[in-house]
Amino acid sequence: MHCASCQHESRADALQALERGDCERAIKLLETAMASSPMTDNQPWTPRPPGDNPQALLALAYFKSEKYDQATQRYEEALKLEPDRDDLREMLAIARANAAAAVHVHVPDVQFFDRGALLAAPSASALPAPLPARPRGLAARIGIALGNVLGAAATVTVNALTHAWGRTIGYRGAVWTNWYRWRSPLLGVLTLAYVRELLNARNLVSTYPSGALTGFQGKRETPPQGVTHFRTADGTWNDLNDPMQGAAGTRFLRNVALDSVRPETGKRLLTPNPREVSLAFLTRNQPMQEVPFLNLLAAAWIQFMNHDWVSHGEVHLDDVIEVPLPPNDPARARYRQTEMLIARTQADPTRASAEPAPISFINEVTHWWDGSQIYGSDQATQDRLRSHVDGKLRLNPDGTLPVAADGVEDTGFRRNWWVGLALLHTLFAREHNAICDHLKAAYPDWDDNRLFNVARLVNAAVMAKIHSVEWTPAILPNPALDKGMNGNWYGLLTNLLRKGKARKTRAPVNVRNPELGGLVGNPIDKHGVAFGFSEEFVEVYRLHSLLPETLALRRWNGEDGGTDVALPATRQAGSHAITRRFSLADLFFSFGTQHPGALVLNNYPRFMQELSIPGNPFLDLGALDILRARERGVPRYNEFRRQLQLNPIRRFEDLTDNPEHLDKLKQVYGSGPDAVEDLDLMIGTLAEAQERRPTGFGFGETLFQIFIVNASRRLQADRFYTDCYNEDVYTSEGLRWVDDTDLKTAILRQFPELAATGLANIKNAFEPWDSGEKLERERHPLREWDPELKADPWRGDAYPRGKD
């Protein structure tokens, strides 16, 4: 006969084991107890105190052991016993998504930085030899000479005008900037140019000791074959005199003074508690607040770009920060734990005993805008991804990406994978192959290696162009900003004299001036500091609020009603499961017709506050976002603003008039005179009320200040967008491909059936794919409206003035 008291003791022991984190023992105890007294359909369930359901406890033990298939089965059984338990239903949904995505698998395989490898000399790459320079005709030589003369005169004039304007009118009020309040967008552009010059002069800071080459390289070596004309796999040799500059395995730099970099430790690191901050300011308590003028491709795109630029690599799961769960935290009961564990950022193994930077970290990927998320940041990855035929990348016969042994699509960067990334990686892998076909038709004698390397240059430039002149103006739809970003790429003169497809990145007379002639195709300028992305740049791209909880997947031709899929179920291996059910055209259509979330308080994805990652079944990514800035020494909100040439807030009321937000800010950060100094960077930027943000912006001016300096620098410091952006490197066919391609063009080239959708009705593919003869101004704010309408954004009087 079964002893009821023994069963109760087994459950009590199992619960203690679960709370200690000994999940395997908890599983053994519970399974033994349940096997000795199995539940049957004929035995009614006697309600017990919450959490005493043995099936639920066993499900949680499996969940915390990362055995999500078994956890799913047990939660299903637990719900049969207690069908009214919403908490069990929520855990079942998480377990199902985790099982579908196989999130317990490390993608990619775990690897850590090695000091010897990081300090090694750059290796020679298997690049083709450059072809002889093409002879320039008389007209071309005259155009170059005229561009040089005009550029010299323009530089003197524009610099004088910019500095005079900036010093005379200033760009800051008591707290907020004023560049967007001028009725003429051109005056706004002039003001932004002045701000950019200040930031270039004051906010480019190396984390390497003075006089040291990037990566502590010693003697200058002779550049190997081909690096003058082609990008290397790992980003080396972009600068021929500093070969590791911008390469994978080199340090993140800074956009603030080194004496303001204070990595937080001990009590300060956890004050206020980052989990408490996340619950108070990030949790979506209501349906997601949407951005009406964007589609979900904009959210996928920025992660796609980030993976080209920055990654801190693996974290140390055996070196963790213990974040206490507040007493009223629902996760205490749900996960049977009192602390959340956040693994520390991997340390920089190249640090010397004494350095000017108090802390530094290594970038796993190349810093350059070189398409490394597609091609990889090391030679072995690039070789694996190539077909080695006609320069092309490997694709399945149906045009999808190959799937690796871990069940996730194989491409250059695979961390944090989900189906939104699969869409864009597939699109640009297919675009690469289309460029190869285009080049081979023009140069039939070219071999595989030359076709690959030229196509890579062209494809990376297309992505950089899309981000500069499409994504950025789409998420920040302000006329002055739109003109400024187009000016970065084309130059103000080209924008003035040419429209639409008639614009060329390199005009026949390319004015040698960054404002009038554009950054691209004009001389390189690093403003005296070696190039690299900064820790501050990493922090301003924490834009997780853009993501919804579910994806509304629909057929582009309307054949069925479609289905809603929990976004976590599309992670890792779940991505390939989705692309087997829906065509890529269907998925692009679905993303084009769904909105992202707004970058405001209490609009963070709930699933990201209970996220499972390999080695950690319960992680609040919002708390992690907050903790990372503190851990890496990024100044908190007010000091961040001071460092970036902005005025600090004086009180929380400067941020917002929302009484609920003000109450919470004072409750969490305090109400004393110095409380604003403790405000976390991410929370402060989300709290900036719409009337404090530049006109039409999806986020506020604090984040934008980092964008101003880096949006220009990542073009102007790269040899392949400046001195080498010419026919000798890209070919005339390659340059023309860049000029002729935007995101809409690329999508329709690969999925022509989408011409029958709202994509054909819009100009910028990041706008909602609306159909119909008339488009709403709220959803398409930068469209060139009928000049008879009173609110024409191109006249500069469409928007109300901001509030200081």
N, C-alpha and C positions, 0 to 999 in steps of 0.2 A: 504494500500500500504506500502511495506517495505521501510524503510528509509535507504539509502545506507550509509549516514554519521553515523547513529546509529550503523550499522554493523561494520563500520570501528572503531568507538569508543570502541565497545565491544572487537574487536580484540586487540586494543591497551591496553585496561585494562587487557585483558587476558595475553598479553605479559608481562606486568609489574608484574602481579601475578606470572607468570612462573619464571621470573627472581628473584623474592623474595623468591621463593621456595614454594609458596602457590599453589600447583598444583591442588588441589580440586576446588579452586575458578576458576582457569584458565579453567578447564574442564567444569564447569557449564556455564561460560560466552561464551565459544566457541560453546558448544552444543546448547545454547539458540540462539546465532546469526545464526548458520547454520540451525537450525530448522525453523527460520523465513524466511530464503531465501535458500531453499535447492538447491543443484546443481543437474542437470539432464543431461542425455546424449544429450539432444537437446540444452543445453546451452553451448556454447563454453567457454572455460577457457581463461580469459584475463590475460596474464602474469602480475605479480606484482613483486616488489622488492624481492630478495632472502629472504626466511624466512617468507613471508607474505601469504604463502599457508595455509589456515585455517585448512585443513586436516592434514598437516604436524605439525602445532602447536598443534593441538589436540592430534596427535600421540605422540608428545614429552611429553605433559602433562600426558598422560596415562603412558608413559615409565617411567617418573620420579616418578610416583605414584606406580611403580612396578606392574602395570596392563598390563602385557606383551601380553596377548591375544588380548586385545582391542587395544594396540599399534600396533600390527601386522596388524590388520584389517585396521586401519587408515593409516598406511604407505602404504599399498596396494592401498588404495583410493587416497592418495596423489600422488603416482606414475602414476596413471591413468591421473591425471591432468598435471603432469610435468614428462613425462617418461624419460627425459634426465638428471635428477638429480641423479648423482652418490652418493651424500651424503645421499639422502633418501634411495637409494638401500642398502647402507651399514647399515643404521640404521634399515631397515627392516630385514636384515640378523641377526643383533644382537638381535632384538626383538623376532624373530622366535626362535633363539637358547635359549634365556632366557625363553620363554614360554614352549618350549619342556623340558627344564631342571627344570622348576619350581624353579628358583633360588631365588625367593622372600621368600621361606620357610626356616626357620632356621633349619639347620641340624648339630648337634642334637639340642634339645630344649635348650633355653638360661638358663645358670646357671653360677653363679659367685662364686669365692672362698669365703669361710667363715672362719673367723679367728678361731672361736671355733673348727670347724671341723679340720682345719689344725694343730692345737696345741694339739688335743686329742691324747691320748695314742693309740698305734697300737692295733687293735682288733684281737682277736683270730680267726683263719680261720678253716673252717671245712675240715681239711686235714686228710688223713688216717694215722694210726700209722705206723712207719717204720717197715719193716720186719727185722728179725735177719740178721746180716752180714753173708755173705757166707764164709764158711771156705776156706782158701787158701791152695792149695797143696804145696808140697816142691818146685816144679819148679817155681811157682808163687812167693814164698817167696825169693827164690834165685834171681829171676829177679828183685824184688823190692830192695833187698840189693845191687845188682850189679848196678842198676840204681842210687841209692843214692850215692854210692862210685864214680861212673863215673861222676855224676852230681856235686859233691863237687869239684872234680879235674877240671872239665870242667869250672865251674863258675870262679874259680881262674884264669885259663888260658885265657878264653875268655874275662873276664873283663880287665885283664892286657893287652892283645893284642888290644882290642877295644880302651882303653884309650891311649895306646902308639901310635896306628895308628892315632887316631883322633887328638891328640895333635901335632903329627909330621907333618901330611899333611894338617890339617885344612879341612874345607869343604866349605869355602866361598872364592870367588874371590873379586874383587873390589865391586861388587854388588851381583852377582848371585852365587848360589852354584855350586859345581863341582862333587858331588858324582856319577853322571851318566856318567862322562867322562872317567872313568877307563875302560880299554878294558875287564877286567875280571868282570863279574857281581858279583862275590863273594867279590871283593874289594868294589864294590858299596854297597853291603849288610853290610859289616863291617863298612863303613862310616855311613850308615843310623842307625846302632845300636848305634854308638857313639852319633849321633844327638838325638836319642830317649832318651838316658841316660841324656843328658843335659836338655832336655825338661821336663823329669820326675822330675829332681832335682829343676828346676827353674820355671816351668809354671803350676803347679797344685796349685790352690789358692781357699780356701774356702770362701764363702760369709757369713758364720755364725761366730759369735764372737768366739774368742779363748776359748777353754775349753767347749764350748756348744756342746751337742749332736745334731745331725741332727733333725730339727723340734722342737728344744728347748725341747726335752724330759727330764724328770726329773730323777727319780730313775730308775735304771736298773731292768727290769721285767723278770720274768721267761719265757723263750720261750714256746709258746703253742705247743701242739702235732703236729708233722708232719713237722714243719718248718725246721728241720735239713735235711730233705730229699726231700722236695717239695717246689716249688715256691708258694708264696701267690698271691692272685688276685691283690693286690695293691702294690706289690713290697716290703712290709715290711719283716723284719727278715732275709734278705739275710745276713746281718751282725748281729750275735746274740748278740753282745755287743753294737750295735748302731742301734736299730731296724727300725728306720725311714730312714736310709741311703739308697738313691736311690729310695725311695718310691714315688708314685704319691703324689702330694701336697707338695713337698719339693722344695728348691731353686735350680735354676741354679747356677753353680759355675763359675769360671773364669780361663782362661789360660793366663791372663796378670796380672801384679801387680795392686793392688787395687788403688794405687795413680795415675795410668794411666786411670782409669775408670772415665770418665768425661761426664755424661749425658748432652747433649746439649739442650739448651733452647733458647727462644727468637730469636733474629736475627741470632745467630750462627746456630740454628737448621735448618733454612731455607736458609743458604748460603753455596754454591750456591743453587738456587731454585731447589728442587728435581725433580719437573716436567720438568724443563728446562734440567736438567741432563739426565733424562729419554729420552726425545725427541731427544737430541743431540747424546747420546751414545748407546741407546738401540734399537731404532726403526729399524725394518727391512724395508729398502728402496728397497731391491731387494729380489729375491727368497731366501729362507732359505739356509744358508750354512750348508751342511750336514757333519756328521762324517762318513766316509766310513767304519770304522772298528767296528761299533756298530749297533744294531737294537733298535727299539723303546721300547722293554722290559727293556732296561737299564734305560730309562727315568722313566718309571713307577716304576721300582724297587726301585730307590733311594727315591721316595716319600713314597713308601710302608715301607721302612726301617725308614725313618724319623718319620713316624707316630708311630712307636714302641718306638722311643727315646724321642721326644721333642714336646711340644705344650704349648703355652702361654695361651691357653684357649680363652674365649670370650674377645672381645674388648669392650670398653665403647662407644657406639654410641652417648651418650649424653655428651661425653667429647672428643672433636675433635681438631685436629690441622688443621688450615685453611691454605692451600697451594695456593698462588695466581697463577692463570693461566697466563702465559706470554702473552703480547699483541698480538703476532702473533700465539697464540695457536689455532689450528682449533677447539678445544673443546669448546672455548668460544661461537662460533656461533652455533655449533652443539647441545650443551646442554643448551644454554642460561644462562650461569653462568660465574662468574669471579673468582671463587675459587673452589678448590677441597677439600673435607673434608676427613681427615684420622683419624679414631678413635684411641685413645691412647691405649697402652698396659695396660692390667689390672694390677693394683698395687699389691704389696705384702702386704697383711694385717697383716703379722706376724712381721713386723719390729718394733724394739724398738726405743726409742727416740735417742739413740746414739749407732751407730754401726761402725765398721771399714770400711765396704763396703758402698760407697756413695749411691748405689741403688741396688735393688735386685728384682727378679721376680720368680714366681712359675711355676713349670712344672706340667701341668695337667695330664701327663701320667707317668708311671714308667720310671726311667732312665735306668733300666737294659735292656739287650738284651734278652727279655723274651717272645717275640711274643705277646705283649700286644695289638698290632693293630688287632690281630685275636681274642684274648681272653678277652680284656677289661682291664681296670686299676682299677676296683672296683668289689666287690663281687656280687653286684646286676646285673651288666652287664654280668659277667661270668655265673651266674645262668640262666639268660634269654637266653643266646646263647647255653646252653647245652641241649641235648636231654634227659639226665639223664638215658640213656640206653646204656650199654656197653661202657661208657666213651665218647660217640661221641657228636659232635656238630650237631645242627639242620641244615638240608639241605632240599630243596625241592626234590620231587621224581626224578626230572631230573638232580639232582646234582648241581643246582644253589643255591645261597644264598636266604634265606627268605627275603621278602620285608616288611619293616615297614610301619606304617600308613602314613608316610610322602612321600611314594613312592620311598624311597632309600633303597638299600640292608642293611640288619641288620648284623652288625659285631662289633668288639671291638672298632674301631675308625672310625668315619664316616665324619669328617670334610673334606672340599675340595675334595669331592668325584667326581670321573669320571670313565669311563669304564675301563681305564687302571688299576685302583686300584681294580675294581670288578674282573678282571681276576686273579690277584695275591691273593686276599683274598679268592676267590673261590678255587683256586688251593690248597692253604695250609689248608683250612678247609677240603677239600677232603683228603689231605695227612694226616691230623690229624686222620680222621676216618679210613684210611687205616692202620695207625700205631696201632690204637686200635684193629683192626682185627688181626694184626700180634701178638700183645701182648696177646690177648685172646686165640689165638691158642696155645701159649706157656704156658699160665697160666690160664686155664679154670675156676679156682676157684676165680679169682680176681673179685671184685665188680666194679660197675660203677665208683666210686670215685677214686679208685686206678688206673684203666685203664686211666681215663681222665688225672690225674696228671702226670703219667709217660709219656703218649703220648705227653703232652704239653712240658715237658722237651726235649724230642727227637725232636719234630717239631721245637722248638725254636733253638736248636743246628744246625739243618739242615739249617735253614735260616742264622744263623751266619756264618756257613761254606761257604755257597754259596756266601755271601757278601765278605768274606775274600779272598777266593781262586779263585772266578770266576768274580764277578762284578768289584772289584777293579782292578785286572790286565787287565780286558777287557777295562775299560775306561782309564787306565794308562798303555798301553802295552809296558812296558820296561822290559827287561830280569832281571835286578837286582831287580826291584820292584816285579816282579812275584815270584822270589825266596824268597824275603823277606816276602811276604804275605803268601806263602805256608809254610815258616819257622815258622811264627807266629802260624799257626794251627798245622802242623805236626812236626816241628823241622827240622833243616838242615840235621841231620843224616838220618832221615827217607827219606827225599827227595833224599839224595845221594844214599841210599842203596835199596830203593824200588821205583817202578814206577807204575803209574796208580792206578788201583783198589787194588793192593797189599799193598798200603800204609794204615796204621792204625794210627788213632789219638793217641791212647795209644799203643805203641809198646810193645812186650813181655818184653823187657828191656827198660823201659821208663826213659831215662836219665834226671835226676832231674836238668835241666838247661833250661832257657827259650829260648836260642838261639839254642842249639843242640837238645833239647828234645821238643821244642815248648812251647807255653804258656798254651795250653789246656791240662788238666790232670796233670799239674805241680803245685807247691805251689802258693797260692794267694799272691799277692804283690800289695799294694795300694800306695807304695812309700810315706807313712807317711801322706796321705791326704785322707779323706773320699771321696768315689766315688760319682760322679754326672756329668752330661754333663754341658758344659759351654755355656755362651752367645756367645763366639767366635766360638764354634762348630756349633751353630745354624746358624751363619752368613755365614760360608763357604759352607753351603749346599743350598744356594740360586741359584739353578741350573735350573731356569725356561727356559733358552735358549735352553735346550734340547728338548722342546716341539714344534711340528709343528703346523700349523694353522688348518690342516685338517687331518683326518685319512683315509687312503686308505684301505677300508675294502674289502677283497677278500675271495672267497671260497677256502679252502685248496685243493680241487680236481679240481679246474679250471672250474667248471660247468657253471659259468657265469662271466661276466666282472667285477662284484663287483660294488661298489659305493664309492664316497668320501663323508665324513660326517664332517661338521665343528666340531672341537674338543669341542668348548663351548656347543654344543648341546648334548654332552655326559656327561655333568655334572649332578650331583644330580639325579633327577628322569629320566633324559635322558639316564642314564646308563642302567637302566632296559629295557628301550625301545629298546636299541641296542641289548641286550642279548636275547630279544624275536625275533629279526629279524635274528641274526647270531648266529650260534652255538659257544660255547667256543673254539672248535678246530679251527673254521674259524678265530676267533679273535686272538688266539695265532699265527696262521699262518700270519695274517695280520701284527701284531706287529713284528714278526720275520723277515719280509721281507721289513719293512720300516725303514728308517734311522732317528735318532734324529738330532737336531741342534747342531752346534759347540758352545762351550763356548768362544765366542769372542765378540768384540764390534759389535753393530748394527745387532744383530741376536736374539733379544728378540721377543717372540710372540706378534704380533700386537694386537691380541684379548685380551691379558693380560694388555695392556695399555688402554683399554676401557672395563674393566670388571665390571659386575654387581654382587653384593653380597647382601645378605639380609640386608635391611635398607640403602643401598647405591647403586643407579643405575649406577653411574659412578665413577670408581676407577681405577687409573693407578697403577697396582701392581709393576711396575718397580720403580716408585717414592716411593711407600711404602717400597720396599726392601731397598732403599737408606736411607729413613727416619728412619727405625727401628734401624739400626746400630747407628745412631746419638742419637736417643732417649734413647737407652739402654746403652749408654756409651761405646760401642765398639770403640776402637781407629781407627782413619782413617788410610789409607793405609800405610803411611810411619812409623807412630808410631806403628802400628800393626806389621810391619816387625821388628822394633827394639825390641819390647817386645817378639817376637818369635825367638830371637837369629839370625835374618837375618840382613843384611846390608840394610839401606834405599837407595832409589834412590836419585841421586843428582840433576837430571833434568829429564824432561819428555822424553828426547831422550834416557835415559837409558831403558825406557819401550819398545820403538818401533822406527823403522825408517820410519814408514808410515807417509808421509807428511800430509795427510788429517786428520789422527788421532791426530797428533801433533798440527795442527792448531786449531782443536776443543778443545783439552785439554787446550791450552793457552787462547783460547777465553772464555771458561767457568770458568776455575780456575785461570786465570791470568798468567802473564809471569814474575812476579817478582821472586826474589831469594827464597822466601818462599812459592811460589805457590804450589809446590809439597806437602807441608804439609797439604793442604786443600783437596787433592785428596781423594775421597770416596773409601772405601775398595773395594766395588763391582766393581766399574769402573776400579780401578787399576788392579785388578786381571784379568778382561776381556781384558784389554789393553796389558797385557804381551804378546809380540809377540812370535810366535812359536819358533824362534831361541833362545829366552830367556827361554823357558820352558825346563824341563827335556826331554830327548829324548823319543819321542813317546807319550808324555802326552797329554790328552784331556784338561787339565787345568794346570796352572803354579805352581811354587814352593811355592808361598805365601799361597795358599789354602792347599797345600800338607803338609806344616809344621804342621797345625792343625791335619791333617790325621795321621801323624807319631805318635803323642802322643796318640790320641784317638783310633786309630785302634787297638793298643795294649792294652790300658788301659781298654776298655770296655770288653775285655776278661780276662785280668789278675786280675782285681779287683772284678770279679764276682765269688763267691764261687761255683756256679754250672758249671763253665767252668774250675775250677782249683781243689781245694781240693775235691770237690764232683763229679767230672767227672770220675765216676767209675761204676763198675757193681752193687755195692750195691744200687746206686741211680738210674742209667739209665737202669740197667739190661744188660746182655751180648747181648741180642737181640736188645735192644735199641742202644747200642754203634755200633753194626754192621750195623743197619739201617742208622745211621749217616754216617759211613764210605762208605756205598754203594750208597748213594744218592747224586746226584748233580741236578742242575736245569733241565738239559736234561732228566735225569732219572725220575724226578717227573712229568714232562710234559708228557712223553711217558707212564708212569704208568697210568695217568688219561685219556690221549687221545691217545691211541695206533695207531689210524689212521694217526697221524702225522709222523709216521715212513716212510710214503711214500713221505715225503717232504724233503726239504733241511736240516731240523733239523737232520736227520740221517747222514748227510754228514759232520757235524762239531762236535767239542768237547765241546766248550763253547757255551751255548745257548744264550749268549748275543752277539755273533758274528752274522753277516748277515747269514740267512739261505740259503746259496747258494747251488745250485745243480751243477752237472757236475763232471767230473773226476779231473779237476784241479781247485784249488782255488787261487785267486790272493793274493799275499803277502800284498798288501796295505789294503785289506779287512780282512786279517787274520794274523796280524803281529806276533803273538806269536805261530803260528803253528810250529811244529818241521819239518823244511824243509829238503829236501834231502841234505845230507852233501856235495855232489858234487857242490851244488850251492855256488856261491861266497859269497852271503849275507845270512849267517846263523845266526839268532839272538841269538842262544844259544852259539855261539863262542864269542859273545861280540863285534864283529867288523862290525855289519851290519849297524850301524847308524853313521851319521856324528857327529863330536864333536860339542858341543853347543858353543854359543857365549856369552862372558861376556860384 
